[in-house]
Amino acid sequence: MSKINLNNIVWKEGAHYVSLNLNSGVSSFGKTKKQALSALQEAVELYFEDMPISKISKVGKPDVVSSVLVCA
């Protein structure tokens, strides 16, 4: 069994928390952070179930960078 460190982010959106795995783009949600991250863990495990570890994108130390979108 191999292990790889994955980077996840979680934020509040309305009444729920959204969780996102940066290595795969897989996301999930829950009523609490803990639920959102637990649901994400399950979704990521299913996503990577048949994928070799070597195909997983490595993400270094991610930074949160703000930007502005101007809508007409």
PDB file of N, CA, C and O in Angstrom:
ATOM      1  N   MET A   1       0.842  -1.177   0.000  1.00  0.00           N
ATOM      2  CA  MET A   1       0.000   0.000   0.000  1.00  0.00           C
ATOM      3  C   MET A   1       0.884   1.237   0.000  1.00  0.00           C
ATOM      4  O   MET A   1       1.808   1.347   0.806  1.00  0.00           O
ATOM      5  N   SER A   2       0.604   2.161  -0.898  1.00  0.00           N
ATOM      6  CA  SER A   2       1.337   3.420  -0.981  1.00  0.00           C
ATOM      7  C   SER A   2       0.515   4.532  -0.357  1.00  0.00           C
ATOM      8  O   SER A   2      -0.714   4.472  -0.308  1.00  0.00           O
ATOM      9  N   LYS A   3       1.214   5.538   0.115  1.00  0.00           N
ATOM     10  CA  LYS A   3       0.550   6.714   0.667  1.00  0.00           C
ATOM     11  C   LYS A   3       1.048   7.936  -0.079  1.00  0.00           C
ATOM     12  O   LYS A   3       2.219   8.021  -0.447  1.00  0.00           O
ATOM     13  N   ILE A   4       0.154   8.875  -0.296  1.00  0.00           N
ATOM     14  CA  ILE A   4       0.530  10.147  -0.901  1.00  0.00           C
ATOM     15  C   ILE A   4      -0.213  11.249  -0.155  1.00  0.00           C
ATOM     16  O   ILE A   4      -1.384  11.094   0.193  1.00  0.00           O
ATOM     17  N   ASN A   5       0.467  12.347   0.084  1.00  0.00           N
ATOM     18  CA  ASN A   5      -0.163  13.480   0.756  1.00  0.00           C
ATOM     19  C   ASN A   5      -0.951  14.282  -0.269  1.00  0.00           C
ATOM     20  O   ASN A   5      -0.427  14.640  -1.324  1.00  0.00           O
ATOM     21  N   LEU A   6      -2.202  14.560   0.043  1.00  0.00           N
ATOM     22  CA  LEU A   6      -3.072  15.334  -0.828  1.00  0.00           C
ATOM     23  C   LEU A   6      -3.403  16.660  -0.165  1.00  0.00           C
ATOM     24  O   LEU A   6      -3.435  16.764   1.061  1.00  0.00           O
ATOM     25  N   ASN A   7      -3.649  17.672  -0.988  1.00  0.00           N
ATOM     26  CA  ASN A   7      -4.002  18.998  -0.473  1.00  0.00           C
ATOM     27  C   ASN A   7      -5.479  19.255  -0.718  1.00  0.00           C
ATOM     28  O   ASN A   7      -5.960  19.165  -1.847  1.00  0.00           O
ATOM     29  N   ASN A   8      -6.187  19.574   0.350  1.00  0.00           N
ATOM     30  CA  ASN A   8      -7.610  19.862   0.286  1.00  0.00           C
ATOM     31  C   ASN A   8      -7.874  21.253   0.832  1.00  0.00           C
ATOM     32  O   ASN A   8      -7.135  21.748   1.684  1.00  0.00           O
ATOM     33  N   ILE A   9      -8.933  21.881   0.335  1.00  0.00           N
ATOM     34  CA  ILE A   9      -9.380  23.147   0.912  1.00  0.00           C
ATOM     35  C   ILE A   9     -10.858  22.995   1.236  1.00  0.00           C
ATOM     36  O   ILE A   9     -11.564  22.189   0.631  1.00  0.00           O
ATOM     37  N   VAL A  10     -11.308  23.780   2.197  1.00  0.00           N
ATOM     38  CA  VAL A  10     -12.716  23.746   2.602  1.00  0.00           C
ATOM     39  C   VAL A  10     -13.158  25.171   2.905  1.00  0.00           C
ATOM     40  O   VAL A  10     -12.407  25.953   3.488  1.00  0.00           O
ATOM     41  N   TRP A  11     -14.386  25.503   2.502  1.00  0.00           N
ATOM     42  CA  TRP A  11     -14.922  26.831   2.764  1.00  0.00           C
ATOM     43  C   TRP A  11     -16.431  26.736   2.960  1.00  0.00           C
ATOM     44  O   TRP A  11     -17.069  25.767   2.548  1.00  0.00           O
ATOM     45  N   LYS A  12     -16.987  27.767   3.598  1.00  0.00           N
ATOM     46  CA  LYS A  12     -18.433  27.822   3.833  1.00  0.00           C
ATOM     47  C   LYS A  12     -19.092  28.511   2.648  1.00  0.00           C
ATOM     48  O   LYS A  12     -18.658  29.573   2.203  1.00  0.00           O
ATOM     49  N   GLU A  13     -20.145  27.886   2.151  1.00  0.00           N
ATOM     50  CA  GLU A  13     -20.900  28.441   1.030  1.00  0.00           C
ATOM     51  C   GLU A  13     -22.375  28.291   1.370  1.00  0.00           C
ATOM     52  O   GLU A  13     -22.934  27.199   1.265  1.00  0.00           O
ATOM     53  N   GLY A  14     -22.999  29.382   1.775  1.00  0.00           N
ATOM     54  CA  GLY A  14     -24.396  29.314   2.219  1.00  0.00           C
ATOM     55  C   GLY A  14     -24.499  28.504   3.498  1.00  0.00           C
ATOM     56  O   GLY A  14     -23.788  28.770   4.467  1.00  0.00           O
ATOM     57  N   ALA A  15     -25.383  27.516   3.501  1.00  0.00           N
ATOM     58  CA  ALA A  15     -25.598  26.695   4.697  1.00  0.00           C
ATOM     59  C   ALA A  15     -24.666  25.491   4.770  1.00  0.00           C
ATOM     60  O   ALA A  15     -24.698  24.753   5.754  1.00  0.00           O
ATOM     61  N   HIS A  16     -23.838  25.277   3.751  1.00  0.00           N
ATOM     62  CA  HIS A  16     -22.980  24.090   3.699  1.00  0.00           C
ATOM     63  C   HIS A  16     -21.500  24.459   3.596  1.00  0.00           C
ATOM     64  O   HIS A  16     -21.132  25.591   3.281  1.00  0.00           O
ATOM     65  N   TYR A  17     -20.680  23.466   3.873  1.00  0.00           N
ATOM     66  CA  TYR A  17     -19.245  23.584   3.656  1.00  0.00           C
ATOM     67  C   TYR A  17     -18.906  22.800   2.385  1.00  0.00           C
ATOM     68  O   TYR A  17     -19.410  21.699   2.163  1.00  0.00           O
ATOM     69  N   VAL A  18     -18.055  23.384   1.573  1.00  0.00           N
ATOM     70  CA  VAL A  18     -17.602  22.748   0.339  1.00  0.00           C
ATOM     71  C   VAL A  18     -16.151  22.353   0.536  1.00  0.00           C
ATOM     72  O   VAL A  18     -15.362  23.132   1.072  1.00  0.00           O
ATOM     73  N   SER A  19     -15.793  21.158   0.112  1.00  0.00           N
ATOM     74  CA  SER A  19     -14.412  20.685   0.207  1.00  0.00           C
ATOM     75  C   SER A  19     -13.924  20.336  -1.196  1.00  0.00           C
ATOM     76  O   SER A  19     -14.673  19.802  -2.014  1.00  0.00           O
ATOM     77  N   LEU A  20     -12.666  20.644  -1.458  1.00  0.00           N
ATOM     78  CA  LEU A  20     -12.084  20.430  -2.781  1.00  0.00           C
ATOM     79  C   LEU A  20     -10.692  19.840  -2.639  1.00  0.00           C
ATOM     80  O   LEU A  20      -9.866  20.345  -1.879  1.00  0.00           O
ATOM     81  N   ASN A  21     -10.439  18.768  -3.377  1.00  0.00           N
ATOM     82  CA  ASN A  21      -9.107  18.180  -3.423  1.00  0.00           C
ATOM     83  C   ASN A  21      -8.358  18.815  -4.587  1.00  0.00           C
ATOM     84  O   ASN A  21      -8.778  18.692  -5.738  1.00  0.00           O
ATOM     85  N   LEU A  22      -7.263  19.484  -4.298  1.00  0.00           N
ATOM     86  CA  LEU A  22      -6.508  20.204  -5.325  1.00  0.00           C
ATOM     87  C   LEU A  22      -5.753  19.274  -6.268  1.00  0.00           C
ATOM     88  O   LEU A  22      -5.439  19.669  -7.391  1.00  0.00           O
ATOM     89  N   ASN A  23      -5.460  18.070  -5.847  1.00  0.00           N
ATOM     90  CA  ASN A  23      -4.710  17.132  -6.686  1.00  0.00           C
ATOM     91  C   ASN A  23      -5.561  16.531  -7.789  1.00  0.00           C
ATOM     92  O   ASN A  23      -5.039  16.136  -8.831  1.00  0.00           O
ATOM     93  N   SER A  24      -6.872  16.456  -7.569  1.00  0.00           N
ATOM     94  CA  SER A  24      -7.736  15.772  -8.532  1.00  0.00           C
ATOM     95  C   SER A  24      -8.863  16.634  -9.074  1.00  0.00           C
ATOM     96  O   SER A  24      -9.413  16.335 -10.134  1.00  0.00           O
ATOM     97  N   GLY A  25      -9.214  17.695  -8.368  1.00  0.00           N
ATOM     98  CA  GLY A  25     -10.368  18.497  -8.758  1.00  0.00           C
ATOM     99  C   GLY A  25     -11.680  17.935  -8.236  1.00  0.00           C
ATOM    100  O   GLY A  25     -12.745  18.474  -8.536  1.00  0.00           O
ATOM    101  N   VAL A  26     -11.619  16.852  -7.454  1.00  0.00           N
ATOM    102  CA  VAL A  26     -12.809  16.246  -6.871  1.00  0.00           C
ATOM    103  C   VAL A  26     -13.293  17.128  -5.722  1.00  0.00           C
ATOM    104  O   VAL A  26     -12.492  17.618  -4.926  1.00  0.00           O
ATOM    105  N   SER A  27     -14.615  17.326  -5.643  1.00  0.00           N
ATOM    106  CA  SER A  27     -15.163  18.124  -4.551  1.00  0.00           C
ATOM    107  C   SER A  27     -16.361  17.423  -3.930  1.00  0.00           C
ATOM    108  O   SER A  27     -16.926  16.495  -4.508  1.00  0.00           O
ATOM    109  N   SER A  28     -16.734  17.880  -2.748  1.00  0.00           N
ATOM    110  CA  SER A  28     -17.905  17.361  -2.056  1.00  0.00           C
ATOM    111  C   SER A  28     -18.391  18.439  -1.105  1.00  0.00           C
ATOM    112  O   SER A  28     -17.877  19.557  -1.121  1.00  0.00           O
ATOM    113  N   PHE A  29     -19.379  18.116  -0.275  1.00  0.00           N
ATOM    114  CA  PHE A  29     -19.912  19.098   0.656  1.00  0.00           C
ATOM    115  C   PHE A  29     -20.531  18.405   1.864  1.00  0.00           C
ATOM    116  O   PHE A  29     -20.729  17.190   1.867  1.00  0.00           O
ATOM    117  N   GLY A  30     -20.833  19.198   2.888  1.00  0.00           N
ATOM    118  CA  GLY A  30     -21.487  18.691   4.081  1.00  0.00           C
ATOM    119  C   GLY A  30     -21.995  19.838   4.930  1.00  0.00           C
ATOM    120  O   GLY A  30     -21.699  21.002   4.659  1.00  0.00           O
ATOM    121  N   LYS A  31     -22.760  19.509   5.959  1.00  0.00           N
ATOM    122  CA  LYS A  31     -23.303  20.547   6.846  1.00  0.00           C
ATOM    123  C   LYS A  31     -22.239  21.124   7.774  1.00  0.00           C
ATOM    124  O   LYS A  31     -22.384  22.241   8.272  1.00  0.00           O
ATOM    125  N   THR A  32     -21.175  20.368   8.007  1.00  0.00           N
ATOM    126  CA  THR A  32     -20.058  20.824   8.835  1.00  0.00           C
ATOM    127  C   THR A  32     -18.759  20.604   8.056  1.00  0.00           C
ATOM    128  O   THR A  32     -18.740  19.896   7.049  1.00  0.00           O
ATOM    129  N   LYS A  33     -17.674  21.221   8.537  1.00  0.00           N
ATOM    130  CA  LYS A  33     -16.370  20.994   7.901  1.00  0.00           C
ATOM    131  C   LYS A  33     -16.006  19.521   7.955  1.00  0.00           C
ATOM    132  O   LYS A  33     -15.524  18.948   6.978  1.00  0.00           O
ATOM    133  N   LYS A  34     -16.247  18.917   9.117  1.00  0.00           N
ATOM    134  CA  LYS A  34     -15.908  17.511   9.299  1.00  0.00           C
ATOM    135  C   LYS A  34     -16.671  16.634   8.312  1.00  0.00           C
ATOM    136  O   LYS A  34     -16.088  15.732   7.712  1.00  0.00           O
ATOM    137  N   GLN A  35     -17.970  16.888   8.135  1.00  0.00           N
ATOM    138  CA  GLN A  35     -18.769  16.120   7.189  1.00  0.00           C
ATOM    139  C   GLN A  35     -18.297  16.341   5.755  1.00  0.00           C
ATOM    140  O   GLN A  35     -18.234  15.401   4.962  1.00  0.00           O
ATOM    141  N   ALA A  36     -17.968  17.590   5.429  1.00  0.00           N
ATOM    142  CA  ALA A  36     -17.504  17.909   4.071  1.00  0.00           C
ATOM    143  C   ALA A  36     -16.190  17.196   3.770  1.00  0.00           C
ATOM    144  O   ALA A  36     -16.011  16.671   2.671  1.00  0.00           O
ATOM    145  N   LEU A  37     -15.276  17.171   4.726  1.00  0.00           N
ATOM    146  CA  LEU A  37     -13.987  16.520   4.514  1.00  0.00           C
ATOM    147  C   LEU A  37     -14.121  15.000   4.505  1.00  0.00           C
ATOM    148  O   LEU A  37     -13.393  14.319   3.783  1.00  0.00           O
ATOM    149  N   SER A  38     -15.038  14.469   5.291  1.00  0.00           N
ATOM    150  CA  SER A  38     -15.285  13.031   5.289  1.00  0.00           C
ATOM    151  C   SER A  38     -15.875  12.597   3.941  1.00  0.00           C
ATOM    152  O   SER A  38     -15.464  11.584   3.375  1.00  0.00           O
ATOM    153  N   ALA A  39     -16.831  13.364   3.441  1.00  0.00           N
ATOM    154  CA  ALA A  39     -17.432  13.062   2.138  1.00  0.00           C
ATOM    155  C   ALA A  39     -16.387  13.189   1.034  1.00  0.00           C
ATOM    156  O   ALA A  39     -16.389  12.408   0.082  1.00  0.00           O
ATOM    157  N   LEU A  40     -15.492  14.172   1.156  1.00  0.00           N
ATOM    158  CA  LEU A  40     -14.426  14.345   0.171  1.00  0.00           C
ATOM    159  C   LEU A  40     -13.474  13.156   0.194  1.00  0.00           C
ATOM    160  O   LEU A  40     -13.056  12.674  -0.859  1.00  0.00           O
ATOM    161  N   GLN A  41     -13.130  12.684   1.381  1.00  0.00           N
ATOM    162  CA  GLN A  41     -12.238  11.527   1.505  1.00  0.00           C
ATOM    163  C   GLN A  41     -12.807  10.334   0.742  1.00  0.00           C
ATOM    164  O   GLN A  41     -12.094   9.664  -0.005  1.00  0.00           O
ATOM    165  N   GLU A  42     -14.095  10.081   0.938  1.00  0.00           N
ATOM    166  CA  GLU A  42     -14.749   8.965   0.252  1.00  0.00           C
ATOM    167  C   GLU A  42     -14.745   9.171  -1.266  1.00  0.00           C
ATOM    168  O   GLU A  42     -14.470   8.239  -2.021  1.00  0.00           O
ATOM    169  N   ALA A  43     -15.048  10.388  -1.705  1.00  0.00           N
ATOM    170  CA  ALA A  43     -15.084  10.678  -3.144  1.00  0.00           C
ATOM    171  C   ALA A  43     -13.701  10.546  -3.777  1.00  0.00           C
ATOM    172  O   ALA A  43     -13.575  10.026  -4.886  1.00  0.00           O
ATOM    173  N   VAL A  44     -12.674  11.008  -3.087  1.00  0.00           N
ATOM    174  CA  VAL A  44     -11.302  10.920  -3.609  1.00  0.00           C
ATOM    175  C   VAL A  44     -10.850   9.464  -3.674  1.00  0.00           C
ATOM    176  O   VAL A  44     -10.206   9.055  -4.640  1.00  0.00           O
ATOM    177  N   GLU A  45     -11.186   8.684  -2.653  1.00  0.00           N
ATOM    178  CA  GLU A  45     -10.834   7.259  -2.668  1.00  0.00           C
ATOM    179  C   GLU A  45     -11.469   6.555  -3.874  1.00  0.00           C
ATOM    180  O   GLU A  45     -10.818   5.745  -4.534  1.00  0.00           O
ATOM    181  N   LEU A  46     -12.721   6.860  -4.155  1.00  0.00           N
ATOM    182  CA  LEU A  46     -13.387   6.273  -5.318  1.00  0.00           C
ATOM    183  C   LEU A  46     -12.749   6.742  -6.623  1.00  0.00           C
ATOM    184  O   LEU A  46     -12.578   5.958  -7.556  1.00  0.00           O
ATOM    185  N   TYR A  47     -12.397   8.033  -6.681  1.00  0.00           N
ATOM    186  CA  TYR A  47     -11.789   8.610  -7.879  1.00  0.00           C
ATOM    187  C   TYR A  47     -10.458   7.925  -8.201  1.00  0.00           C
ATOM    188  O   TYR A  47     -10.177   7.609  -9.357  1.00  0.00           O
ATOM    189  N   PHE A  48      -9.646   7.702  -7.167  1.00  0.00           N
ATOM    190  CA  PHE A  48      -8.316   7.133  -7.367  1.00  0.00           C
ATOM    191  C   PHE A  48      -8.294   5.605  -7.278  1.00  0.00           C
ATOM    192  O   PHE A  48      -7.224   5.000  -7.347  1.00  0.00           O
ATOM    193  N   GLU A  49      -9.439   4.986  -7.129  1.00  0.00           N
ATOM    194  CA  GLU A  49      -9.518   3.546  -6.923  1.00  0.00           C
ATOM    195  C   GLU A  49      -8.722   2.740  -7.951  1.00  0.00           C
ATOM    196  O   GLU A  49      -7.994   1.822  -7.575  1.00  0.00           O
ATOM    197  N   ASP A  50      -8.844   3.057  -9.205  1.00  0.00           N
ATOM    198  CA  ASP A  50      -8.161   2.299 -10.261  1.00  0.00           C
ATOM    199  C   ASP A  50      -7.036   3.086 -10.932  1.00  0.00           C
ATOM    200  O   ASP A  50      -6.552   2.691 -11.993  1.00  0.00           O
ATOM    201  N   MET A  51      -6.619   4.192 -10.324  1.00  0.00           N
ATOM    202  CA  MET A  51      -5.583   5.023 -10.923  1.00  0.00           C
ATOM    203  C   MET A  51      -4.236   4.761 -10.236  1.00  0.00           C
ATOM    204  O   MET A  51      -4.162   4.751  -9.008  1.00  0.00           O
ATOM    205  N   PRO A  52      -3.184   4.553 -11.014  1.00  0.00           N
ATOM    206  CA  PRO A  52      -1.872   4.372 -10.393  1.00  0.00           C
ATOM    207  C   PRO A  52      -1.409   5.657  -9.695  1.00  0.00           C
ATOM    208  O   PRO A  52      -1.687   6.764 -10.157  1.00  0.00           O
ATOM    209  N   ILE A  53      -0.712   5.493  -8.600  1.00  0.00           N
ATOM    210  CA  ILE A  53      -0.210   6.626  -7.820  1.00  0.00           C
ATOM    211  C   ILE A  53       0.605   7.581  -8.689  1.00  0.00           C
ATOM    212  O   ILE A  53       0.561   8.793  -8.475  1.00  0.00           O
ATOM    213  N   SER A  54       1.336   7.065  -9.650  1.00  0.00           N
ATOM    214  CA  SER A  54       2.187   7.913 -10.490  1.00  0.00           C
ATOM    215  C   SER A  54       1.382   8.903 -11.326  1.00  0.00           C
ATOM    216  O   SER A  54       1.948   9.883 -11.810  1.00  0.00           O
ATOM    217  N   LYS A  55       0.082   8.682 -11.512  1.00  0.00           N
ATOM    218  CA  LYS A  55      -0.763   9.572 -12.309  1.00  0.00           C
ATOM    219  C   LYS A  55      -1.370  10.712 -11.488  1.00  0.00           C
ATOM    220  O   LYS A  55      -2.008  11.603 -12.048  1.00  0.00           O
ATOM    221  N   ILE A  56      -1.177  10.694 -10.172  1.00  0.00           N
ATOM    222  CA  ILE A  56      -1.753  11.716  -9.311  1.00  0.00           C
ATOM    223  C   ILE A  56      -0.912  12.981  -9.395  1.00  0.00           C
ATOM    224  O   ILE A  56       0.308  12.938  -9.240  1.00  0.00           O
ATOM    225  N   SER A  57      -1.579  14.119  -9.645  1.00  0.00           N
ATOM    226  CA  SER A  57      -0.883  15.408  -9.733  1.00  0.00           C
ATOM    227  C   SER A  57      -0.394  15.822  -8.356  1.00  0.00           C
ATOM    228  O   SER A  57      -1.155  15.817  -7.388  1.00  0.00           O
ATOM    229  N   LYS A  58       0.848  16.171  -8.275  1.00  0.00           N
ATOM    230  CA  LYS A  58       1.417  16.652  -7.022  1.00  0.00           C
ATOM    231  C   LYS A  58       1.211  18.164  -6.953  1.00  0.00           C
ATOM    232  O   LYS A  58       1.496  18.878  -7.914  1.00  0.00           O
ATOM    233  N   VAL A  59       0.719  18.644  -5.824  1.00  0.00           N
ATOM    234  CA  VAL A  59       0.503  20.066  -5.602  1.00  0.00           C
ATOM    235  C   VAL A  59       1.381  20.465  -4.437  1.00  0.00           C
ATOM    236  O   VAL A  59       1.287  19.883  -3.356  1.00  0.00           O
ATOM    237  N   GLY A  60       2.243  21.464  -4.647  1.00  0.00           N
ATOM    238  CA  GLY A  60       3.131  21.932  -3.588  1.00  0.00           C
ATOM    239  C   GLY A  60       2.354  22.715  -2.545  1.00  0.00           C
ATOM    240  O   GLY A  60       1.226  22.358  -2.204  1.00  0.00           O
ATOM    241  N   LYS A  61       2.934  23.746  -2.056  1.00  0.00           N
ATOM    242  CA  LYS A  61       2.286  24.581  -1.048  1.00  0.00           C
ATOM    243  C   LYS A  61       1.385  25.589  -1.760  1.00  0.00           C
ATOM    244  O   LYS A  61       1.868  26.597  -2.276  1.00  0.00           O
ATOM    245  N   PRO A  62       0.078  25.320  -1.789  1.00  0.00           N
ATOM    246  CA  PRO A  62      -0.822  26.224  -2.509  1.00  0.00           C
ATOM    247  C   PRO A  62      -1.018  27.541  -1.759  1.00  0.00           C
ATOM    248  O   PRO A  62      -1.020  27.570  -0.528  1.00  0.00           O
ATOM    249  N   ASP A  63      -1.180  28.614  -2.504  1.00  0.00           N
ATOM    250  CA  ASP A  63      -1.490  29.924  -1.962  1.00  0.00           C
ATOM    251  C   ASP A  63      -2.903  30.293  -2.381  1.00  0.00           C
ATOM    252  O   ASP A  63      -3.325  29.977  -3.494  1.00  0.00           O
ATOM    253  N   VAL A  64      -3.631  30.955  -1.506  1.00  0.00           N
ATOM    254  CA  VAL A  64      -4.935  31.502  -1.877  1.00  0.00           C
ATOM    255  C   VAL A  64      -4.679  32.896  -2.416  1.00  0.00           C
ATOM    256  O   VAL A  64      -4.155  33.755  -1.707  1.00  0.00           O
ATOM    257  N   VAL A  65      -5.047  33.122  -3.672  1.00  0.00           N
ATOM    258  CA  VAL A  65      -4.801  34.402  -4.322  1.00  0.00           C
ATOM    259  C   VAL A  65      -6.137  34.967  -4.772  1.00  0.00           C
ATOM    260  O   VAL A  65      -6.893  34.306  -5.484  1.00  0.00           O
ATOM    261  N   SER A  66      -6.423  36.185  -4.356  1.00  0.00           N
ATOM    262  CA  SER A  66      -7.682  36.835  -4.730  1.00  0.00           C
ATOM    263  C   SER A  66      -7.546  37.494  -6.088  1.00  0.00           C
ATOM    264  O   SER A  66      -6.466  37.938  -6.477  1.00  0.00           O
ATOM    265  N   SER A  67      -8.643  37.549  -6.794  1.00  0.00           N
ATOM    266  CA  SER A  67      -8.683  38.292  -8.049  1.00  0.00           C
ATOM    267  C   SER A  67     -10.044  38.945  -8.161  1.00  0.00           C
ATOM    268  O   SER A  67     -10.964  38.625  -7.407  1.00  0.00           O
ATOM    269  N   VAL A  68     -10.169  39.870  -9.114  1.00  0.00           N
ATOM    270  CA  VAL A  68     -11.411  40.622  -9.288  1.00  0.00           C
ATOM    271  C   VAL A  68     -11.960  40.323 -10.673  1.00  0.00           C
ATOM    272  O   VAL A  68     -11.225  40.340 -11.660  1.00  0.00           O
ATOM    273  N   LEU A  69     -13.252  40.051 -10.738  1.00  0.00           N
ATOM    274  CA  LEU A  69     -13.917  39.838 -12.012  1.00  0.00           C
ATOM    275  C   LEU A  69     -14.852  41.012 -12.227  1.00  0.00           C
ATOM    276  O   LEU A  69     -15.729  41.265 -11.401  1.00  0.00           O
ATOM    277  N   VAL A  70     -14.678  41.730 -13.321  1.00  0.00           N
ATOM    278  CA  VAL A  70     -15.530  42.874 -13.641  1.00  0.00           C
ATOM    279  C   VAL A  70     -16.576  42.416 -14.632  1.00  0.00           C
ATOM    280  O   VAL A  70     -16.239  41.965 -15.726  1.00  0.00           O
ATOM    281  N   CYS A  71     -17.840  42.524 -14.264  1.00  0.00           N
ATOM    282  CA  CYS A  71     -18.937  42.106 -15.132  1.00  0.00           C
ATOM    283  C   CYS A  71     -19.624  43.326 -15.710  1.00  0.00           C
ATOM    284  O   CYS A  71     -19.849  44.320 -15.019  1.00  0.00           O
ATOM    285  N   ALA A  72     -19.948  43.237 -16.971  1.00  0.00           N
ATOM    286  CA  ALA A  72     -20.616  44.372 -17.635  1.00  0.00           C
ATOM    287  C   ALA A  72     -22.111  44.323 -17.412  1.00  0.00           C
ATOM    288  O   ALA A  72     -22.836  45.193 -17.894  1.00  0.00           O
TER     289      ALA A  72
END
